[in-house]
Amino acid sequence: ADILSDHSVAIDVGCGAGTHSMQLAHIAKSNDRDWKIVALDVNNEAVHETLKAAREHNLDEYVIGFVSDLYDKLKIGAAKKIFDEITLSREVKLIVSNPPQMPAYREDIGGDSEAEIYENYDYLFGKENEHTDGLGIITRIIREGRDILADEGKIIIVAFAFLGEKKIRKIYKEAGFDVRVVTLQGVPIRRGGVTWKHMELIERITGYKFKTEDGTEFASVKQAKSKNSHVYHDVCLYIGTKKSIVENKLHTEQTSFSKSLKHYNYILAAA
């Protein structure tokens, strides 16, 4: 709540059932804040359920929703007009997302419960090889979100630890964000859409070790499967703060100067 000023816009990307949207709208109403929460999801039913929940909890004056592939709908047609109107007197200060990010084999797409929701699963994850690594959609949320976000605004993403903290930090940094990470340990894996095969894929491409409830690492997914054990993993909360244009320009100039100096020293040494 402290992230947002009295007149702010928050965007819930991949809103799903609307959990984040409802929480933000409730805070806005309880504190008499002039906030608008924009709920986006590629799934029509998800947006419908989010807006329905807002009406049922008398929060509909705070929440609007669009069926959209990430931010695309905000750039065209009637949705753009509405978004432009609400941002005339408010800045976009927050983007939140708990996106689909479970790596999956391409042969599973269309049969996996998560993939059924996302018709453009391949496109969202943007991989050409035999599996998707789950980072594609996170990259898009951060890079494309930057253009919408006000200076000092934040993009908060919930991401599985096995995707790699260093990789996600790098995505934030390259997009012009400072980032801090909070790790939530011991989150159970729900074995509905996530099969043993998916976990074996994660283990193979990331080297991640899944855990028991008390935090002990399994030697392998095969071991966990042989015992039919409950499996746990860690989840990271990434909080990225957009640097101002001035800060980014200074960073670019410093980087350029550093490279030039390094090249100059190399020439001197060679001479």
Secondary structure, 3 states (H helix, E strand, C coil): CCCCCCEEEEEEECCCCCHHHHHHHHHHHHCCCEEEEEEEECCHHHHHHHHHHHHHCCCCCCEEEEECCCCHHHHCHHHHHHHHHHCCCCEEEEEEECCCCCCEEHHHCCCCHHHHHCCCHHHHHCCCCCEECCCHHHHHHHHHHHCCCCCCCEEEEEEEHHHCHHHHHHHHHHCCEEEEEEEEEEEECCCCCCCHHHHHHHHHHHCCCCECCCCCECCCHHHHHHCCCCCEEEEEEEEEEECCHHHHHHHHHHHHHHHHHHHHHHHHHHC
